[in-house]
Amino acid sequence: MPILSIQLPEKELEKVRRTARREGFKSPTDWAKFLVERNIGFEESPKIGLQKIISEMKKTGLYKGDFLRGLQKSLIYADKAVK
């Protein structure tokens, strides 16, 4: 299992100890593990079609044609690189 190290100043560490104790955790480490597991989701992003992305951005009127063409090429490259 990978290890995540977090360094805290002594003042902050004392706050973490108090919070962990108050919330019923055995140690600050258990509290930190709980927070990381609860707040970090490793779900895959929904797949949105290239044309849908470009057309929705075009509808806003905020982006120039050159930018959108460059973005389209970048997205095509990114999709190929992932595969």
C-alpha positions in Angstrom: 0.0 0.0 0.0 1.4 3.4 -0.9 2.3 5.8 1.9 1.3 9.5 2.1 3.4 11.6 4.5 2.1 14.9 5.7 4.3 17.3 7.8 2.5 19.7 10.2 3.8 22.5 12.3 3.6 21.6 16.0 0.7 24.1 16.6 -1.4 22.5 13.8 -0.5 19.0 15.0 -2.0 19.8 18.4 -5.2 21.0 16.7 -5.3 17.7 14.7 -4.8 15.7 17.9 -7.6 17.5 19.7 -10.0 17.1 16.7 -9.2 13.4 16.3 -9.8 12.7 20.0 -13.0 14.8 20.0 -14.3 12.8 17.0 -13.6 9.5 18.5 -10.5 8.4 16.6 -7.7 6.4 18.3 -5.0 8.6 16.8 -4.5 11.6 14.5 -3.3 9.1 11.8 -6.7 7.3 11.9 -8.5 10.6 11.6 -6.4 11.7 8.6 -6.9 8.3 6.9 -10.6 8.7 7.3 -10.6 12.2 5.8 -8.5 11.1 2.8 -10.7 8.1 2.1 -13.9 10.0 2.5 -12.9 13.1 0.4 -10.9 11.6 -2.5 -13.0 9.8 -5.0 -11.2 7.9 -7.7 -14.2 7.5 -10.0 -13.7 7.7 -13.7 -14.9 10.9 -15.3 -18.0 10.5 -17.5 -17.1 10.2 -21.2 -18.3 13.2 -23.1 -18.0 13.2 -26.9 -15.5 15.5 -28.6 -18.1 17.1 -30.8 -20.4 17.8 -27.8 -17.6 19.5 -25.9 -16.7 21.7 -28.9 -20.3 22.5 -29.8 -21.2 23.5 -26.2 -18.1 25.8 -26.0 -19.0 27.3 -29.4 -22.5 28.1 -28.1 -21.2 30.3 -25.4 -19.6 32.7 -27.9 -16.6 33.1 -25.6 -14.1 31.2 -27.7 -12.6 32.0 -31.1 -12.6 29.4 -34.0 -8.8 29.1 -33.8 -8.9 28.2 -30.2 -11.7 25.6 -30.7 -9.9 24.0 -33.6 -6.7 23.7 -31.5 -8.7 22.3 -28.6 -10.3 19.7 -30.9 -6.8 18.6 -32.1 -5.6 18.4 -28.5 -8.6 16.3 -27.4 -8.1 13.9 -30.3 -4.5 13.5 -29.4 -5.3 13.0 -25.7 -7.9 10.4 -26.5 -5.4 8.5 -28.6 -2.7 8.8 -26.0 -4.9 7.3 -23.3 -5.7 4.2 -25.4 
